[in-house]
Amino acid sequence: MAAPLKSCADGGGAGRDTAGTAALRTWSPRLSPRFLTRRGFLQGASALTAAAALGACRGPGDDATPAPSTTTEGPPRADGTLVLVTLYGGNDALNTVAPVLDDAYRAARGTLALDPATTHDIGEGFALHPALVRTKALWDEGRLAVVHGVGFDGLDRSHFHCMDVWQAGGEGDLATGWLGRWLDATGTDPLDAVVVGRRVPLLGRGEQRAAAVVPTGPFALPGGPDLRSLLGTMSGADDRPPLGDLVAASTEDLLAVIDTVGPVVADTRAEETLRARLDTVARLVGAGLPTRVYAVDLDGFDTHAGQAATHQSLLAQLDEALGAFLDDMADREVTVLIYSEFGRRVTPNASAGTDHGSAGTVLVAGSVRGGHHGEPPPLDRLVDGDLATTTDFRAVYGAVLEGVLGIDAADVLGAGPAPLTFV
C-alpha cells in the first residue's frame, strides 16, 4: 500500500495532487530512455503553454459482494459516452441521500439531520437533499441510479491516499489511473479522453497514453503563425532519435487537439465552475468529437465546520450543472458518474461539521437503469463510527467499463467483484 502524501489529521487539503507532485509521480521512474514515453515526456516537461492547457495524449483486500439492485429497466449498451464528476474533499453521502425515516439517523445526526418535509423522497426510506431539485426530476424520469455503501477495504480517511485509490482503480498500482489504463488498451486518438480543467488527474494517466486537457473558455496556440509553422515542421521531420520521435509525436497530438477543440469553444467564457465545465463538455459532445470519456470536478466538500450551509451551496451547484447538462444530452447515450474519495462521519463534530468517514454514495445519471443499487449500510452496525462498506467501488467502475465503454472490466481493473447492473 502506498503511504498517504499527508495525513488527514494534518489538515489534508482538497485531496488533489499539486502539479509538481503529479510530474514527479509520472516522470521520475521514467528518466532512462527505456521508460521514456510520450505521456512521460510531456508530464515531465509540462505543456508548451498554459494558455493551451492541453495534457499529453500518448506515451509508454477481500471483495465486497454487491447486493442485488432495485432498478428501472433500460437497454444495456457499450457505445455510450461517460462523464466523470469528482467531488473533491469527501462528500457527506449521509446527507446527500439521507435515510430520513430511520430513527438512528435523526438521533446520530442531531442538528445536521435533514427535515424529511424538506427533502425529496426516492423510496425505501431514502430522500435526496433539499438542494437536489433537478436531480429528483432525473429520479422521477428513471435517469438516476443511487449506489449505496461504496468504498474499499482499509480506507484510511486520508484525502490523498483515498483519492489515489479511487482514481487508480485499486491499490495495486498507484502510478496509473483506471481511465489511463483503458486508454493504453484501446486509445487511438488524442481526444479519446478529455479532462476539462487545468491538469491531468491520476485517473487519466496511463503507461503509454493520457487524457487530453482543455480549459473552459477560448484558447489557441500562442505565438501566432510562426510558432505554428515551426511546431508543424518539428513534428513532421524524419530521421530523429527516439527522444525526438516522442517530442514530435506529442507536438502532433497537441496541434490536433488545438485545431479540433479550439473552434468549438471559441465563443465561450472562461469560468472555473462545474456548470462551465459541463457546458464545455456538452459543446464537445455536440461537435461530434471521438471522445468517449470526459472528466470534470467540483471542490470544497471537506466540511469540517459549518457544514449545513456549505453543503447546501455545493449540492445546489452540482444539481444545477447536472440538470442543465443532461437537458442538453437528452437525446444522447451519455452516462454521468459522480463520486468522492470517502463519506463523512455519522456523528457531527463540535464545529457543526463532520469529519472524514468511510463508505459513501455514488450517483449515476443519464443513460442508466435508475433505482437503488447496492446494500445500504445499516446505521445500527457502524464500523468505528463510520458507515460500513457494502459495495466495492470496483463494481461501480466495472459497470461503466463494460456497459458504457465496452471493455472487459478485468482488462482494466484486474480481478475483482462482478460489475453492478445500473447500465
C-alpha positions in Angstrom: 0.0 0.0 0.0 1.4 3.4 -0.9 1.8 5.8 2.0 -0.5 8.8 2.0 1.2 12.0 1.0 -0.2 13.8 4.0 -2.5 12.5 6.8 -6.0 13.8 7.3 -5.1 14.8 10.8 -2.6 17.3 9.4 -5.4 19.1 7.5 -5.4 17.1 4.3 -6.4 19.8 1.9 -8.6 19.2 -1.1 -7.1 15.8 -1.9 -5.6 16.7 -5.2 -2.0 16.4 -6.4 -0.2 19.6 -7.0 1.3 20.0 -10.5 4.7 19.2 -9.1 3.6 16.1 -7.3 1.9 14.8 -10.5 5.0 15.5 -12.5 7.2 13.6 -10.0 4.9 10.7 -9.8 4.7 10.1 -13.5 8.2 11.3 -14.6 10.7 10.1 -12.0 10.5 6.4 -12.8 11.0 7.1 -16.5 14.2 9.2 -16.6 16.0 6.5 -18.5 15.3 6.1 -22.2 14.0 2.6 -21.5 11.0 4.0 -19.7 10.5 7.2 -21.8 7.0 7.6 -23.2 5.1 10.4 -24.9 3.0 10.7 -21.8 6.0 10.7 -19.5 7.8 13.3 -21.6 5.0 15.8 -21.6 4.2 15.2 -17.9 7.8 15.8 -17.0 8.5 18.7 -19.4 5.0 20.2 -18.9 2.9 21.6 -21.7 4.2 24.1 -24.3 1.8 26.7 -23.0 -0.6 27.2 -20.1 -2.9 29.1 -22.5 -3.4 25.9 -24.4 -3.7 23.9 -21.2 -3.5 20.6 -23.0 -2.4 17.3 -21.5 -0.2 15.0 -23.4 -2.1 12.2 -25.2 0.4 9.4 -25.8 3.4 7.7 -24.4 4.5 4.5 -22.9 -8.3 -6.8 0.3 -11.5 -9.2 0.2 -14.0 -8.2 -2.4 -17.3 -6.8 -1.2 -20.1 -8.6 -2.9 -22.7 -6.1 -4.4 -26.2 -6.8 -3.4 -29.0 -7.2 -6.0 -30.1 -3.9 -7.4 -33.5 -2.3 -7.4 -33.7 -0.9 -10.9 -35.8 0.7 -13.5 -35.2 -1.4 -16.6 -33.3 0.2 -19.5 -31.4 -1.2 -22.5 -27.8 -2.2 -22.0 -25.2 -0.9 -24.4 -21.5 -0.4 -24.7 -21.2 2.5 -27.2 -22.0 5.5 -25.0 -20.2 8.5 -23.6 -19.0 8.6 -20.0 -18.7 11.8 -17.9 -16.8 11.5 -14.6 -17.6 14.1 -11.9 -15.1 14.1 -9.0 -16.3 15.8 -5.8 -13.1 16.6 -4.0 -12.9 16.8 -0.2 -15.1 13.9 0.9 -18.8 14.5 0.2 -21.3 13.9 3.0 -23.1 11.0 1.5 -25.4 10.5 4.5 -26.9 14.0 3.9 -26.8 13.7 0.1 -29.0 10.6 0.0 -30.4 10.5 3.6 -32.2 7.7 5.4 -34.6 10.3 6.8 -37.2 7.8 8.2 -34.5 6.0 10.2 -34.7 7.0 13.9 -31.0 6.2 14.2 -30.2 8.8 11.5 -32.0 11.5 13.3 -30.5 10.6 16.7 -27.0 10.4 15.4 -27.1 13.5 13.2 -28.7 15.8 15.7 -28.9 19.4 14.3 -27.4 18.2 11.0 -30.3 15.8 10.4 -32.4 16.8 7.4 -36.1 17.5 7.9 -38.0 14.9 5.9 -40.5 17.5 5.0 -37.9 19.5 3.0 -36.3 16.5 1.3 -37.2 14.7 -1.9 -38.5 11.2 -1.3 -36.9 8.4 -3.5 -38.4 5.4 -1.7 -37.1 2.7 0.5 -36.8 5.2 3.3 -34.3 7.5 1.5 -34.6 11.1 0.3 -32.4 13.4 -1.7 -31.0 16.6 -0.1 -33.3 19.6 -0.5 -30.9 21.2 -2.9 -31.1 18.4 -5.4 -34.3 19.5 -7.1 -33.3 18.8 -10.7 -31.7 15.5 -9.6 -35.0 14.4 -8.1 -36.6 15.1 -11.6 -34.0 12.7 -13.0 -35.0 10.1 -10.5 -38.6 10.5 -11.4 -37.7 10.0 -15.1 -35.8 6.8 -14.3 -32.5 8.6 -15.1 -30.8 8.4 -11.7 -29.1 5.4 -10.1 -28.1 5.6 -6.4 -25.3 3.2 -5.4 -25.1 2.8 -1.6 -22.2 2.0 0.7 -19.4 2.4 -1.8 -15.8 2.2 -0.7 -12.9 -0.2 -0.3 -11.3 -2.2 2.5 -8.7 -0.4 4.5 -10.0 3.1 3.7 -7.8 5.3 6.0 -9.6 8.7 5.7 -6.6 10.3 4.0 -7.8 12.6 1.2 -4.7 11.9 -0.8 -4.4 8.2 -0.4 -8.1 7.5 -0.8 -8.4 9.6 -3.9 -5.4 7.9 -5.3 -7.0 4.5 -4.8 -10.3 5.7 -6.3 -8.6 7.2 -9.4 -6.1 4.3 -9.8 -9.0 1.8 -9.5 -7.3 -0.2 -6.7 -4.2 -0.2 -4.6 -2.0 -2.5 -6.7 -0.7 0.3 -9.0 -1.0 3.9 -7.8 1.1 5.3 -10.6 -1.6 4.9 -13.3 -5.3 5.6 -13.4 -8.0 3.2 -14.4 -9.0 5.5 -17.3 -5.4 5.8 -18.3 -5.2 2.0 -18.5 -8.3 2.0 -20.6 -6.6 4.4 -22.9 -3.5 2.2 -23.0 -5.7 -0.7 -24.1 -7.9 1.0 -26.6 -6.8 4.5 -27.4 -6.1 5.6 -30.9 -6.9 9.3 -31.0 -5.5 12.2 -28.9 -9.1 13.1 -28.0 -10.3 9.6 -26.8 -10.5 11.0 -23.2 -10.7 14.7 -22.3 -10.3 16.5 -18.9 -12.0 19.9 -18.8 -9.9 21.7 -16.3 -6.3 22.6 -15.6 -4.3 19.3 -15.4 -4.5 15.6 -15.9 -5.5 13.9 -12.7 -4.2 10.4 -11.8 -7.3 8.7 -13.2 -6.4 9.9 -16.7 -2.7 8.8 -16.8 -1.7 5.5 -18.3 1.7 4.0 -19.0 1.6 4.9 -22.7 -1.3 7.4 -23.1 -3.0 10.1 -21.1 -6.2 12.1 -21.4 -6.0 15.5 -23.2 -6.7 18.6 -21.1 -8.7 21.6 -22.3 -9.7 24.7 -20.4 -13.1 26.3 -20.2 -13.2 29.3 -22.5 -11.5 30.0 -25.8 -7.9 29.0 -26.3 -5.3 28.9 -29.0 -1.6 28.3 -29.5 0.3 31.5 -28.6 2.9 32.9 -30.8 0.9 33.2 -34.0 1.5 31.5 -37.3 5.3 31.5 -36.9 5.2 29.2 -33.9 2.6 27.0 -35.5 4.7 26.6 -38.6 7.8 25.8 -36.5 5.9 23.2 -34.5 4.5 21.7 -37.6 7.9 21.4 -39.2 9.3 19.8 -36.0 6.5 17.2 -35.8 6.9 16.3 -39.5 10.7 15.9 -39.7 12.3 12.5 -40.4 15.4 10.6 -39.1 15.0 11.6 -35.5 16.5 9.9 -32.4 13.9 8.2 -30.0 13.5 11.3 -27.9 12.9 13.4 -30.9 10.2 11.0 -32.0 8.5 11.5 -28.7 8.6 15.3 -28.9 7.4 15.3 -32.5 4.5 12.8 -31.9 3.4 14.7 -28.7 3.5 18.0 -30.6 1.4 16.5 -33.4 -1.2 15.5 -30.8 -1.1 18.9 -29.2 -1.7 20.6 -32.6 -4.5 18.2 -33.4 -6.3 19.0 -30.1 -6.0 22.7 -30.6 -7.2 22.5 -34.2 -10.2 20.3 -33.3 -11.3 21.8 -30.0 -10.3 25.5 -30.4 -13.0 26.4 -32.9 -15.7 24.6 -30.9 -15.1 26.8 -27.8 -14.1 30.0 -29.5 -17.1 32.0 -28.3 -17.3 30.7 -24.7 -16.3 32.3 -21.5 -13.5 31.1 -19.2 -15.1 30.2 -15.8 -13.8 27.8 -13.2 -17.3 26.4 -12.3 -18.8 23.0 -12.7 -21.5 24.4 -14.8 -19.0 26.0 -17.2 -17.0 22.7 -17.4 -20.1 20.6 -18.1 -21.2 23.3 -20.7 -17.9 22.8 -22.4 -18.4 19.0 -22.3 -21.8 19.5 -23.9 -20.3 21.6 -26.7 -17.6 19.0 -27.4 -20.2 16.1 -27.4 -22.4 18.1 -29.7 -19.4 18.7 -32.1 -19.1 15.0 -32.7 -15.6 14.5 -31.3 -14.4 11.0 -31.0 -14.1 11.4 -27.2 -15.6 8.5 -25.2 -14.8 9.8 -21.7 -14.8 13.3 -20.2 -13.7 14.3 -16.7 -14.6 17.3 -14.6 -14.6 18.2 -10.9 -16.1 20.2 -8.1 -14.0 21.1 -5.0 -14.9 22.1 -1.4 -16.6 19.1 0.2 -14.2 19.0 3.2 -17.0 20.3 5.5 -15.4 20.1 9.0 -17.2 23.2 10.2 -20.5 24.9 9.4 -21.4 22.1 7.1 -25.1 22.7 6.5 -24.8 26.0 4.5 -21.6 24.9 2.6 -23.1 21.5 1.7 -26.3 23.2 0.6 -24.4 25.5 -1.7 -22.2 22.8 -3.2 -25.1 20.4 -3.9 -27.0 23.3 -5.5 -24.1 23.9 -7.8 -24.0 20.2 -8.7 -27.7 20.0 -9.1 -27.9 23.0 -11.5 -24.9 21.9 -13.6 -26.0 18.3 -13.8 -29.6 19.2 -14.7 -28.6 21.6 -17.4 -26.1 19.2 -18.9 -28.5 16.3 -19.1 -31.1 18.5 -20.6 -28.6 19.2 -23.4 -27.8 15.5 -23.6 -31.4 14.2 -23.6 -31.2 12.5 -27.0 -27.7 11.0 -26.5 -26.3 7.9 -24.7 -24.4 9.8 -22.0 -23.8 8.4 -18.5 -22.6 10.7 -15.7 -20.8 9.1 -12.7 -20.4 11.3 -9.6 -18.1 10.1 -6.8 -16.0 11.4 -3.9 -13.0 9.9 -2.0 -15.0 9.0 1.1 -18.1 9.9 3.0 -18.2 11.7 6.4 -18.5 10.5 10.0 -22.0 9.7 11.1 -21.9 11.9 14.2 -21.2 15.6 13.8 -18.2 17.2 15.5 -18.2 20.2 17.8 -17.9 22.7 14.9 -21.3 21.8 13.3 -19.5 19.8 10.7 -18.4 16.2 10.1 -15.0 14.7 9.9 -13.6 12.2 7.4 -15.5 9.0 7.2 -15.6 5.8 5.2 -18.2 4.5 2.8 -20.1 6.9 0.6 -22.8 7.1 -2.1 -22.2 7.2 -5.8 -24.7 8.9 -8.1 -25.0 7.8 -11.7 -27.3 9.8 -14.0 -28.4 10.0 -17.6 -28.4 6.8 -19.6 -28.8 4.3 -16.7 -31.1 1.8 -15.1 -32.5 4.1 -12.4 -33.1 3.0 -8.9 -31.3 1.9 -5.7 -28.2 -0.3 -6.2 -26.0 -2.0 -3.6 -26.8 -2.6 0.0 -27.4 0.4 2.2 -25.0 0.4 5.2 -27.0 -0.2 8.5 -26.8 2.7 10.9 -27.1 0.3 13.9 -23.9 -1.5 12.8 -21.3 1.1 12.3 -17.6 0.4 11.9 -15.5 2.6 14.2 -18.2 5.2 13.9 -18.4 5.0 10.1 -20.8 3.6 7.6 -19.7 0.1 6.6 -18.5 -0.5 3.0 -21.1 -2.8 1.4 -20.3 -2.2 -2.2 -16.7 -2.5 -3.6 -16.1 0.6 -5.7 -14.6 -1.5 -8.5 -18.1 -2.9 -9.1 -19.1 0.6 -10.0 -16.2 1.1 -12.4 -16.8 -2.3 -13.8 -20.3 -1.3 -14.7 -19.3 1.7 -16.8 -16.3 -0.1 -18.3 -18.4 -2.9 -19.6 -21.8 -1.1 -20.1 -20.6 2.2 -21.5 -17.1 1.7 -22.9 -17.5 -1.9 -24.0 -14.3 -3.4 -22.4 -14.0 -6.3 -20.0 -13.6 -4.7 -16.6 -10.8 -7.2 -15.7 -8.7 -5.9 -18.6 -8.5 -2.5 -16.8 -9.1 -3.3 -13.1 -7.7 -6.9 -12.8 -9.6 -9.5 -10.8 -12.4 -8.0 -8.7 -16.1 -8.1 -7.9 -18.8 -8.6 -10.5 -19.9 -5.3 -12.1 -23.2 -3.7 -10.9 -26.1 -3.5 -13.3 -27.0 0.2 -13.5 -26.0 0.4 -17.2 
